[in-house]
Amino acid sequence: LVVRKKRIVILIAISLFYIALTGFQLSACRSMLMLWVLYLSYVLRLRRDSLTSLFVAVCVIGVISPSAICDLGLQLSFLSTFGMIAASMIRKKLAFFRRHIFGRGISVKIKEWARELVFLYLCSLCVFVVTLPLLEKYFGEVSLATFFSNLFMGAVCEVFMIVSILALLTSGFLILGAIAGGVASIIGATMLGLVEKISNVKGVM
């Protein structure tokens, strides 16, 4: 328990340093307060609940600065986090995610990767749905094209991150580093090109 408390103190210090770098943005403060509530549950040995942590964090911000509740960034941060928590709750209920896969073959890894990809899409859908009213209120339009592009971009981003890490790890090797870096550049350019095309579509935010 003592070791756990020391780790929590270090993590709290790191989180304070992080939000200081962001200029104490409300969305960052929301994340920090959520973490603090979860850390407190560890110390008190209480059941961890992300939904409760989210509402406690927003309530604390509202008590300290009532006008902060009207901040668009905080509202979007709150709803997006709520959407991801909702996706996690749905995940626990669906048999597709609860089904155990035995074995250690490549096919098993592919199935697990497919599950994570489906969950990523589920998160995107939940966040899209819960933020719809806010987007309509402030911007007067909702981009359906953006949602469908997110389904593609989610998978591409995972591949991009893996290739980028490989590029960093192989940077000391001339040929391997060049190949990995080239692939990462192509994927990155493709992602940027897709975002630019979607942004230029009429009616898309």
WOPESUL-V984314 format. One record per pair of residues at least 6 apart in sequence whose C-alpha atoms are under 8 Angstrom apart, sorted by the first residue. I is the first residue (numbers start at 1). J is the second residue. D is the distance in whole Angstrom. If there is no record, write none. Layout:
BEGIN
I/J/D
I/J/D
END
This chain:
BEGIN
1/43/8
4/43/8
5/43/7
8/39/6
12/36/7
15/32/6
16/32/8
19/25/7
19/28/6
19/29/7
19/32/8
22/28/7
26/68/8
26/73/7
26/74/6
27/73/6
27/74/5
27/77/6
27/78/8
30/54/8
30/57/6
30/58/6
30/61/8
30/74/8
30/78/8
31/57/8
33/53/8
33/57/5
34/50/8
34/53/5
34/54/6
34/56/8
34/57/6
35/53/8
37/53/6
37/56/8
37/57/8
38/48/6
38/49/8
38/50/8
38/53/7
41/47/7
41/48/6
42/48/8
50/85/7
51/82/7
51/85/7
54/78/7
54/81/8
54/82/8
58/78/8
61/68/7
61/69/8
62/68/6
62/69/6
68/74/7
69/75/7
76/131/7
76/134/8
79/127/7
79/130/6
79/131/6
80/127/5
80/128/8
80/130/7
80/131/7
81/127/8
82/127/8
82/130/8
83/123/7
83/126/5
83/127/4
83/128/8
83/129/8
83/130/6
84/123/5
84/124/8
84/126/7
84/127/6
86/126/7
87/119/8
87/122/6
87/123/5
87/126/6
88/123/8
91/97/6
91/119/7
92/98/7
96/115/8
97/115/7
101/108/7
102/108/7
117/154/8
117/155/7
120/154/7
121/151/6
121/154/8
124/147/7
124/150/7
124/151/7
125/147/8
128/147/7
132/142/7
135/141/7
135/142/6
136/142/6
141/203/7
141/205/8
142/204/7
142/205/7
143/203/7
143/204/5
143/205/6
144/204/8
145/198/7
145/204/7
146/198/7
146/204/7
153/191/7
156/187/8
156/191/8
160/184/6
160/187/6
160/188/7
163/180/6
163/181/8
163/183/7
163/184/6
164/180/7
164/181/7
164/184/6
166/177/8
166/180/6
167/176/8
167/177/5
167/178/8
167/179/8
167/180/5
167/181/5
167/184/8
168/177/7
169/177/8
170/176/6
170/177/5
170/180/8
171/177/4
171/178/8
198/204/7
199/205/6
END
